[in-house]
Amino acid sequence: MEDERLINLEARFAWLERHVGEQDKAMAEMGEEIRRLRLEIKNLRERVGNREGAGEASEPGERPPHY
């Protein structure tokens, strides 16, 4: 009886260790994705700012040239 209980606890512990490892990996991947997306947003904001500064922004209600 005691051996069975110990085996069950060891199995649960092993599963939890594997699960935590998988979560750590997923968190690291999400952190990298967030970093990449923030950089992309920064670059897009700079591009939009450069266009507005160069007079390329359209006036409200003005249709873009592709219409």
Jmol script that loads the backbone (N, CA, C; Angstrom):
load data "model"
ATOM      1  N   MET A   1       0.819  -1.199   0.000  1.00  0.00           N
ATOM      2  CA  MET A   1       0.000   0.000   0.000  1.00  0.00           C
ATOM      3  C   MET A   1       0.864   1.264   0.000  1.00  0.00           C
ATOM      4  N   GLU A   2       1.863   1.295   0.878  1.00  0.00           N
ATOM      5  CA  GLU A   2       2.749   2.460   0.971  1.00  0.00           C
ATOM      6  C   GLU A   2       3.571   2.616  -0.310  1.00  0.00           C
ATOM      7  N   ASP A   3       4.031   1.490  -0.889  1.00  0.00           N
ATOM      8  CA  ASP A   3       4.810   1.550  -2.130  1.00  0.00           C
ATOM      9  C   ASP A   3       3.964   2.112  -3.274  1.00  0.00           C
ATOM     10  N   GLU A   4       2.719   1.707  -3.347  1.00  0.00           N
ATOM     11  CA  GLU A   4       1.819   2.200  -4.404  1.00  0.00           C
ATOM     12  C   GLU A   4       1.610   3.703  -4.264  1.00  0.00           C
ATOM     13  N   ARG A   5       1.457   4.151  -3.037  1.00  0.00           N
ATOM     14  CA  ARG A   5       1.266   5.594  -2.793  1.00  0.00           C
ATOM     15  C   ARG A   5       2.516   6.367  -3.214  1.00  0.00           C
ATOM     16  N   LEU A   6       3.677   5.859  -2.876  1.00  0.00           N
ATOM     17  CA  LEU A   6       4.929   6.507  -3.244  1.00  0.00           C
ATOM     18  C   LEU A   6       5.098   6.544  -4.762  1.00  0.00           C
ATOM     19  N   ILE A   7       4.764   5.460  -5.424  1.00  0.00           N
ATOM     20  CA  ILE A   7       4.861   5.401  -6.886  1.00  0.00           C
ATOM     21  C   ILE A   7       3.925   6.431  -7.520  1.00  0.00           C
ATOM     22  N   ASN A   8       2.709   6.543  -7.001  1.00  0.00           N
ATOM     23  CA  ASN A   8       1.755   7.535  -7.517  1.00  0.00           C
ATOM     24  C   ASN A   8       2.271   8.955  -7.312  1.00  0.00           C
ATOM     25  N   LEU A   9       2.832   9.230  -6.149  1.00  0.00           N
ATOM     26  CA  LEU A   9       3.388  10.564  -5.888  1.00  0.00           C
ATOM     27  C   LEU A   9       4.553  10.872  -6.818  1.00  0.00           C
ATOM     28  N   GLU A  10       5.426   9.885  -7.040  1.00  0.00           N
ATOM     29  CA  GLU A  10       6.555  10.084  -7.947  1.00  0.00           C
ATOM     30  C   GLU A  10       6.082  10.334  -9.374  1.00  0.00           C
ATOM     31  N   ALA A  11       5.051   9.621  -9.791  1.00  0.00           N
ATOM     32  CA  ALA A  11       4.512   9.812 -11.137  1.00  0.00           C
ATOM     33  C   ALA A  11       3.913  11.210 -11.283  1.00  0.00           C
ATOM     34  N   ARG A  12       3.168  11.631 -10.279  1.00  0.00           N
ATOM     35  CA  ARG A  12       2.576  12.977 -10.314  1.00  0.00           C
ATOM     36  C   ARG A  12       3.656  14.049 -10.321  1.00  0.00           C
ATOM     37  N   PHE A  13       4.702  13.839  -9.518  1.00  0.00           N
ATOM     38  CA  PHE A  13       5.806  14.785  -9.466  1.00  0.00           C
ATOM     39  C   PHE A  13       6.512  14.867 -10.814  1.00  0.00           C
ATOM     40  N   ALA A  14       6.750  13.740 -11.440  1.00  0.00           N
ATOM     41  CA  ALA A  14       7.398  13.717 -12.755  1.00  0.00           C
ATOM     42  C   ALA A  14       6.544  14.448 -13.782  1.00  0.00           C
ATOM     43  N   TRP A  15       5.237  14.237 -13.726  1.00  0.00           N
ATOM     44  CA  TRP A  15       4.342  14.926 -14.660  1.00  0.00           C
ATOM     45  C   TRP A  15       4.400  16.428 -14.432  1.00  0.00           C
ATOM     46  N   LEU A  16       4.388  16.840 -13.158  1.00  0.00           N
ATOM     47  CA  LEU A  16       4.451  18.272 -12.846  1.00  0.00           C
ATOM     48  C   LEU A  16       5.773  18.888 -13.298  1.00  0.00           C
ATOM     49  N   GLU A  17       6.874  18.164 -13.115  1.00  0.00           N
ATOM     50  CA  GLU A  17       8.164  18.680 -13.582  1.00  0.00           C
ATOM     51  C   GLU A  17       8.167  18.886 -15.089  1.00  0.00           C
ATOM     52  N   ARG A  18       7.635  17.932 -15.815  1.00  0.00           N
ATOM     53  CA  ARG A  18       7.570  18.044 -17.278  1.00  0.00           C
ATOM     54  C   ARG A  18       6.660  19.203 -17.676  1.00  0.00           C
ATOM     55  N   HIS A  19       5.531  19.321 -17.000  1.00  0.00           N
ATOM     56  CA  HIS A  19       4.569  20.385 -17.298  1.00  0.00           C
ATOM     57  C   HIS A  19       5.183  21.770 -17.049  1.00  0.00           C
ATOM     58  N   VAL A  20       5.881  21.922 -15.942  1.00  0.00           N
ATOM     59  CA  VAL A  20       6.534  23.196 -15.636  1.00  0.00           C
ATOM     60  C   VAL A  20       7.594  23.513 -16.696  1.00  0.00           C
ATOM     61  N   GLY A  21       8.344  22.521 -17.123  1.00  0.00           N
ATOM     62  CA  GLY A  21       9.333  22.730 -18.175  1.00  0.00           C
ATOM     63  C   GLY A  21       8.696  23.192 -19.474  1.00  0.00           C
ATOM     64  N   GLU A  22       7.568  22.591 -19.823  1.00  0.00           N
ATOM     65  CA  GLU A  22       6.853  22.993 -21.038  1.00  0.00           C
ATOM     66  C   GLU A  22       6.315  24.420 -20.909  1.00  0.00           C
ATOM     67  N   GLN A  23       5.815  24.766 -19.729  1.00  0.00           N
ATOM     68  CA  GLN A  23       5.325  26.123 -19.510  1.00  0.00           C
ATOM     69  C   GLN A  23       6.467  27.134 -19.590  1.00  0.00           C
ATOM     70  N   ASP A  24       7.611  26.803 -19.013  1.00  0.00           N
ATOM     71  CA  ASP A  24       8.765  27.698 -19.086  1.00  0.00           C
ATOM     72  C   ASP A  24       9.160  27.952 -20.539  1.00  0.00           C
ATOM     73  N   LYS A  25       9.170  26.894 -21.325  1.00  0.00           N
ATOM     74  CA  LYS A  25       9.534  27.030 -22.742  1.00  0.00           C
ATOM     75  C   LYS A  25       8.514  27.921 -23.461  1.00  0.00           C
ATOM     76  N   ALA A  26       7.227  27.696 -23.196  1.00  0.00           N
ATOM     77  CA  ALA A  26       6.188  28.501 -23.834  1.00  0.00           C
ATOM     78  C   ALA A  26       6.306  29.967 -23.413  1.00  0.00           C
ATOM     79  N   MET A  27       6.591  30.217 -22.140  1.00  0.00           N
ATOM     80  CA  MET A  27       6.740  31.593 -21.665  1.00  0.00           C
ATOM     81  C   MET A  27       7.929  32.278 -22.331  1.00  0.00           C
ATOM     82  N   ALA A  28       9.024  31.563 -22.491  1.00  0.00           N
ATOM     83  CA  ALA A  28      10.198  32.128 -23.154  1.00  0.00           C
ATOM     84  C   ALA A  28       9.868  32.466 -24.610  1.00  0.00           C
ATOM     85  N   GLU A  29       9.145  31.587 -25.294  1.00  0.00           N
ATOM     86  CA  GLU A  29       8.760  31.842 -26.685  1.00  0.00           C
ATOM     87  C   GLU A  29       7.827  33.052 -26.775  1.00  0.00           C
ATOM     88  N   MET A  30       6.886  33.152 -25.842  1.00  0.00           N
ATOM     89  CA  MET A  30       5.974  34.306 -25.850  1.00  0.00           C
ATOM     90  C   MET A  30       6.720  35.600 -25.552  1.00  0.00           C
ATOM     91  N   GLY A  31       7.686  35.542 -24.641  1.00  0.00           N
ATOM     92  CA  GLY A  31       8.479  36.730 -24.342  1.00  0.00           C
ATOM     93  C   GLY A  31       9.246  37.203 -25.561  1.00  0.00           C
ATOM     94  N   GLU A  32       9.818  36.264 -26.303  1.00  0.00           N
ATOM     95  CA  GLU A  32      10.536  36.624 -27.528  1.00  0.00           C
ATOM     96  C   GLU A  32       9.586  37.206 -28.571  1.00  0.00           C
ATOM     97  N   GLU A  33       8.399  36.629 -28.695  1.00  0.00           N
ATOM     98  CA  GLU A  33       7.407  37.129 -29.645  1.00  0.00           C
ATOM     99  C   GLU A  33       6.967  38.543 -29.260  1.00  0.00           C
ATOM    100  N   ILE A  34       6.763  38.783 -27.988  1.00  0.00           N
ATOM    101  CA  ILE A  34       6.383  40.123 -27.518  1.00  0.00           C
ATOM    102  C   ILE A  34       7.492  41.123 -27.831  1.00  0.00           C
ATOM    103  N   ARG A  35       8.749  40.731 -27.581  1.00  0.00           N
ATOM    104  CA  ARG A  35       9.874  41.613 -27.891  1.00  0.00           C
ATOM    105  C   ARG A  35       9.905  41.958 -29.376  1.00  0.00           C
ATOM    106  N   ARG A  36       9.704  40.933 -30.222  1.00  0.00           N
ATOM    107  CA  ARG A  36       9.719  41.148 -31.676  1.00  0.00           C
ATOM    108  C   ARG A  36       8.570  42.056 -32.110  1.00  0.00           C
ATOM    109  N   LEU A  37       7.380  41.836 -31.547  1.00  0.00           N
ATOM    110  CA  LEU A  37       6.227  42.646 -31.914  1.00  0.00           C
ATOM    111  C   LEU A  37       6.387  44.096 -31.461  1.00  0.00           C
ATOM    112  N   ARG A  38       6.964  44.298 -30.285  1.00  0.00           N
ATOM    113  CA  ARG A  38       7.210  45.671 -29.817  1.00  0.00           C
ATOM    114  C   ARG A  38       8.170  46.394 -30.750  1.00  0.00           C
ATOM    115  N   LEU A  39       9.201  45.696 -31.190  1.00  0.00           N
ATOM    116  CA  LEU A  39      10.149  46.294 -32.129  1.00  0.00           C
ATOM    117  C   LEU A  39       9.450  46.630 -33.445  1.00  0.00           C
ATOM    118  N   GLU A  40       8.593  45.736 -33.915  1.00  0.00           N
ATOM    119  CA  GLU A  40       7.862  45.986 -35.157  1.00  0.00           C
ATOM    120  C   GLU A  40       6.923  47.185 -35.010  1.00  0.00           C
ATOM    121  N   ILE A  41       6.241  47.288 -33.890  1.00  0.00           N
ATOM    122  CA  ILE A  41       5.353  48.441 -33.643  1.00  0.00           C
ATOM    123  C   ILE A  41       6.160  49.726 -33.613  1.00  0.00           C
ATOM    124  N   LYS A  42       7.324  49.691 -32.945  1.00  0.00           N
ATOM    125  CA  LYS A  42       8.191  50.879 -32.887  1.00  0.00           C
ATOM    126  C   LYS A  42       8.594  51.307 -34.294  1.00  0.00           C
ATOM    127  N   ASN A  43       8.996  50.343 -35.121  1.00  0.00           N
ATOM    128  CA  ASN A  43       9.400  50.656 -36.494  1.00  0.00           C
ATOM    129  C   ASN A  43       8.230  51.227 -37.300  1.00  0.00           C
ATOM    130  N   LEU A  44       7.042  50.650 -37.129  1.00  0.00           N
ATOM    131  CA  LEU A  44       5.876  51.157 -37.856  1.00  0.00           C
ATOM    132  C   LEU A  44       5.513  52.575 -37.415  1.00  0.00           C
ATOM    133  N   ARG A  45       5.598  52.831 -36.113  1.00  0.00           N
ATOM    134  CA  ARG A  45       5.321  54.186 -35.624  1.00  0.00           C
ATOM    135  C   ARG A  45       6.307  55.193 -36.195  1.00  0.00           C
ATOM    136  N   GLU A  46       7.571  54.783 -36.284  1.00  0.00           N
ATOM    137  CA  GLU A  46       8.573  55.671 -36.876  1.00  0.00           C
ATOM    138  C   GLU A  46       8.270  55.935 -38.342  1.00  0.00           C
ATOM    139  N   ARG A  47       7.867  54.891 -39.065  1.00  0.00           N
ATOM    140  CA  ARG A  47       7.533  55.083 -40.485  1.00  0.00           C
ATOM    141  C   ARG A  47       6.346  56.011 -40.650  1.00  0.00           C
ATOM    142  N   VAL A  48       5.330  55.836 -39.820  1.00  0.00           N
ATOM    143  CA  VAL A  48       4.150  56.707 -39.898  1.00  0.00           C
ATOM    144  C   VAL A  48       4.549  58.124 -39.541  1.00  0.00           C
ATOM    145  N   GLY A  49       5.368  58.278 -38.510  1.00  0.00           N
ATOM    146  CA  GLY A  49       5.831  59.613 -38.119  1.00  0.00           C
ATOM    147  C   GLY A  49       6.633  60.273 -39.214  1.00  0.00           C
ATOM    148  N   ASN A  50       7.469  59.515 -39.907  1.00  0.00           N
ATOM    149  CA  ASN A  50       8.260  60.063 -41.009  1.00  0.00           C
ATOM    150  C   ASN A  50       7.359  60.492 -42.159  1.00  0.00           C
ATOM    151  N   ARG A  51       6.327  59.736 -42.435  1.00  0.00           N
ATOM    152  CA  ARG A  51       5.416  60.106 -43.517  1.00  0.00           C
ATOM    153  C   ARG A  51       4.647  61.377 -43.173  1.00  0.00           C
ATOM    154  N   GLU A  52       4.193  61.462 -41.932  1.00  0.00           N
ATOM    155  CA  GLU A  52       3.456  62.653 -41.521  1.00  0.00           C
ATOM    156  C   GLU A  52       4.361  63.874 -41.566  1.00  0.00           C
ATOM    157  N   GLY A  53       5.608  63.684 -41.174  1.00  0.00           N
ATOM    158  CA  GLY A  53       6.561  64.785 -41.193  1.00  0.00           C
ATOM    159  C   GLY A  53       6.900  65.221 -42.606  1.00  0.00           C
ATOM    160  N   ALA A  54       6.795  64.307 -43.563  1.00  0.00           N
ATOM    161  CA  ALA A  54       7.124  64.623 -44.958  1.00  0.00           C
ATOM    162  C   ALA A  54       5.902  65.090 -45.730  1.00  0.00           C
ATOM    163  N   GLY A  55       4.781  65.254 -45.060  1.00  0.00           N
ATOM    164  CA  GLY A  55       3.575  65.726 -45.741  1.00  0.00           C
ATOM    165  C   GLY A  55       2.856  64.652 -46.514  1.00  0.00           C
ATOM    166  N   GLU A  56       3.113  63.403 -46.250  1.00  0.00           N
ATOM    167  CA  GLU A  56       2.471  62.317 -46.979  1.00  0.00           C
ATOM    168  C   GLU A  56       1.146  61.902 -46.376  1.00  0.00           C
ATOM    169  N   ALA A  57       0.839  62.386 -45.201  1.00  0.00           N
ATOM    170  CA  ALA A  57      -0.423  62.000 -44.565  1.00  0.00           C
ATOM    171  C   ALA A  57      -1.578  62.683 -45.275  1.00  0.00           C
ATOM    172  N   SER A  58      -2.653  61.974 -45.412  1.00  0.00           N
ATOM    173  CA  SER A  58      -3.816  62.542 -46.075  1.00  0.00           C
ATOM    174  C   SER A  58      -4.640  63.344 -45.079  1.00  0.00           C
ATOM    175  N   GLU A  59      -5.341  64.323 -45.586  1.00  0.00           N
ATOM    176  CA  GLU A  59      -6.244  65.123 -44.765  1.00  0.00           C
ATOM    177  C   GLU A  59      -7.458  64.282 -44.423  1.00  0.00           C
ATOM    178  N   PRO A  60      -8.124  64.583 -43.293  1.00  0.00           N
ATOM    179  CA  PRO A  60      -9.337  63.839 -42.956  1.00  0.00           C
ATOM    180  C   PRO A  60     -10.368  63.945 -44.078  1.00  0.00           C
ATOM    181  N   GLY A  61     -10.906  62.848 -44.490  1.00  0.00           N
ATOM    182  CA  GLY A  61     -11.906  62.830 -45.541  1.00  0.00           C
ATOM    183  C   GLY A  61     -11.302  62.735 -46.932  1.00  0.00           C
ATOM    184  N   GLU A  62     -10.024  62.942 -47.072  1.00  0.00           N
ATOM    185  CA  GLU A  62      -9.374  62.848 -48.373  1.00  0.00           C
ATOM    186  C   GLU A  62      -9.133  61.380 -48.704  1.00  0.00           C
ATOM    187  N   ARG A  63      -9.494  60.996 -49.944  1.00  0.00           N
ATOM    188  CA  ARG A  63      -9.340  59.600 -50.350  1.00  0.00           C
ATOM    189  C   ARG A  63      -7.897  59.335 -50.757  1.00  0.00           C
ATOM    190  N   PRO A  64      -7.366  58.195 -50.357  1.00  0.00           N
ATOM    191  CA  PRO A  64      -6.013  57.830 -50.799  1.00  0.00           C
ATOM    192  C   PRO A  64      -5.985  57.676 -52.314  1.00  0.00           C
ATOM    193  N   PRO A  65      -4.823  57.781 -52.934  1.00  0.00           N
ATOM    194  CA  PRO A  65      -4.712  57.741 -54.399  1.00  0.00           C
ATOM    195  C   PRO A  65      -5.190  56.437 -55.028  1.00  0.00           C
ATOM    196  N   HIS A  66      -5.227  55.341 -54.311  1.00  0.00           N
ATOM    197  CA  HIS A  66      -5.608  54.078 -54.920  1.00  0.00           C
ATOM    198  C   HIS A  66      -7.120  53.918 -55.054  1.00  0.00           C
ATOM    199  N   TYR A  67      -7.925  54.891 -54.632  1.00  0.00           N
ATOM    200  CA  TYR A  67      -9.368  54.770 -54.777  1.00  0.00           C
ATOM    201  C   TYR A  67      -9.839  55.229 -56.138  1.00  0.00           C
TER     202      TYR A  67
END
end "model"
wireframe off; spacefill off
backbone 0.3
color backbone group
